[in-house]
Amino acid sequence: MIIDNTQNAPLYFNLGERIAAALKFLMEEDVSQMEAGKHEIEGSDVFATVSIYETKSEEESSWEAHRQYIDIHAVLEGSERIARANIDKLNMVQAYDPVKDLIVLKGSGDMFVLEPGTFAICYPTDAHMPGVNADGVQQVKKMVIKVKAA
């Protein structure tokens, strides 16, 4: 997993053309003004989803991981905590669903705060639990850019 400030995104362009396209989109577009919903960047290879929701307690949240896509999380308004752990350190709750590209897990890991101006890149080995209260319940506007892994 990579966690950094958006201003440092060019440091990661060498991680692949799709990741570079996603990070350039995050830097160059006025993403804070985007409406909720899906936004295509490079068809099904790279696309963004903007969501607005309220953060939850850690107990109400769940761990997830993906195989087909790398996630790039970027909070546009508000802040949230995200837990992270290597997928091998957690226990499977729900087997991999290839239609949803989702594995549901349980366990524990490290937490960090994601706020405007920061991003996190989650690879398929990075289980993550997003949307956790950072400073009490708050509304968050967030973009997750999905980057096809293969």
Order of alpha helices (4+ residues) and beta strands (2+ residues): beta-alpha-beta-beta-beta-beta-beta-beta-beta-beta-beta-beta-beta
